[in-house]
């Protein structure tokens, strides 16, 4: 299924999927068969962890956008990479993001798995979440 970008029907006059956009083409590079890179989208948001709403957690997940659109958001293809307590803030939270980048994602980007490299193409989150991820503390 990760060869969808190469195998899908396309029309150069239309932007039909993420692969047709200039940002994807520039960041991901040319498509090949078999696929030698996978693009992921990262998202994190908080939700109540119990019925009393006294504790909240923030799971961070990755969606594989190299899959066909009908498969991308199915739970069995989503990747959970981190769960943070919402009580962790600012610099203390950034250290977890840094750890995730260094120890979970760096080798996947630079080395890959059996020749397939992994790239975080985009993030999707609200403004406070983006500020936290970027280390913009106020």
C-alpha positions in Angstrom: 0.0 0.0 0.0 2.9 2.4 0.5 3.5 2.3 -3.3 0.2 4.1 -3.8 1.9 7.4 -4.8 3.6 5.6 -7.7 0.7 3.3 -8.7 -2.3 5.7 -8.4 -4.1 7.2 -11.4 -3.0 10.8 -11.9 -3.8 13.8 -14.0 -1.1 16.5 -14.2 -3.7 19.2 -14.7 -5.3 18.5 -11.3 -4.1 18.4 -7.7 -5.8 15.2 -6.5 -3.7 14.3 -3.5 -0.9 15.5 -1.2 1.6 14.1 -3.7 0.6 16.6 -6.3 1.5 19.6 -4.2 4.9 21.4 -4.7 5.7 21.2 -1.0 5.5 17.3 -1.1 7.6 17.1 -4.3 10.3 19.4 -2.9 10.5 17.8 0.5 9.9 14.2 -0.3 11.8 14.1 -3.6 10.9 12.0 -6.7 8.7 8.9 -6.3 10.2 5.6 -7.1 9.0 2.0 -7.3 9.4 0.3 -5.0 8.9 3.2 -2.6 12.1 4.3 -0.8 10.6 6.9 1.5 7.5 7.3 3.6 5.8 10.6 4.5 4.2 11.0 7.9 2.0 13.7 9.4 2.4 14.4 13.2 -0.5 15.5 15.4 -0.9 15.9 19.2 -3.8 17.2 21.2 -5.1 16.8 24.8 -8.2 14.9 26.0 -9.6 13.9 29.4 -8.1 10.6 30.6 -10.9 9.8 33.1 -14.6 10.3 33.5 -14.1 13.0 36.2 -12.0 15.1 33.8 -9.4 15.6 36.5 -6.5 14.3 34.5 -5.7 14.9 30.8 -3.1 13.4 28.5 -1.7 14.4 25.1 -1.1 11.5 22.7 1.1 12.2 19.8 0.4 10.2 16.7 1.7 9.9 13.1 -0.5 9.3 10.0 1.2 7.6 7.1 0.3 9.8 4.1 2.1 7.4 1.8 -0.9 5.1 2.2 -4.0 5.4 0.0 -6.4 8.1 1.3 -8.9 5.5 2.3 -6.4 3.8 4.6 -4.5 6.7 6.2 -6.8 7.4 9.2 -7.6 3.8 10.0 -6.5 3.0 13.6 -4.5 0.0 12.5 -2.2 2.3 10.4 -1.8 5.2 12.8 1.4 5.2 14.8 1.5 6.4 18.5 4.9 7.9 19.3 4.4 9.7 22.6 1.9 10.3 25.4 2.5 13.4 27.6 0.8 14.5 30.8 -0.8 17.9 30.3 0.8 19.0 33.5 4.3 18.9 31.8 4.9 22.4 30.4 7.5 24.5 28.6 11.1 23.4 28.8 10.2 20.2 30.6 7.9 19.3 27.7 10.4 20.2 25.1 12.9 17.6 26.5 10.4 14.9 25.6 10.0 16.2 22.0 13.7 16.4 21.7 14.1 12.8 23.0 11.4 11.6 20.5 13.2 13.3 17.7 16.7 12.1 18.7 15.9 8.5 19.7 12.8 7.6 17.8 12.9 9.5 14.5 16.5 10.5 13.7 17.6 7.0 12.6 14.3 6.5 10.7 15.1 9.6 8.7 18.8 9.2 8.1 19.1 5.4 7.8 15.5 4.1 7.5 14.3 0.5 7.7 15.6 -1.8 5.0 16.3 1.1 2.8 13.0 2.9 3.3 13.5 6.3 4.9 10.8 8.1 7.0 10.2 11.8 6.8 7.8 13.9 8.9 6.2 15.9 6.1 3.8 18.0 8.2 2.2 18.7 11.5 -1.4 19.3 12.3 -2.3 20.9 15.6 -3.9 24.0 17.2 -1.8 27.1 17.9 -0.9 26.3 21.5 0.2 22.8 20.5 2.3 24.2 17.7 3.9 26.7 20.1 4.7 23.9 22.5 6.2 21.7 19.8 8.3 24.6 18.5 9.5 25.6 22.0 7.8 29.1 21.9 7.1 29.6 25.6 5.3 32.7 26.8 
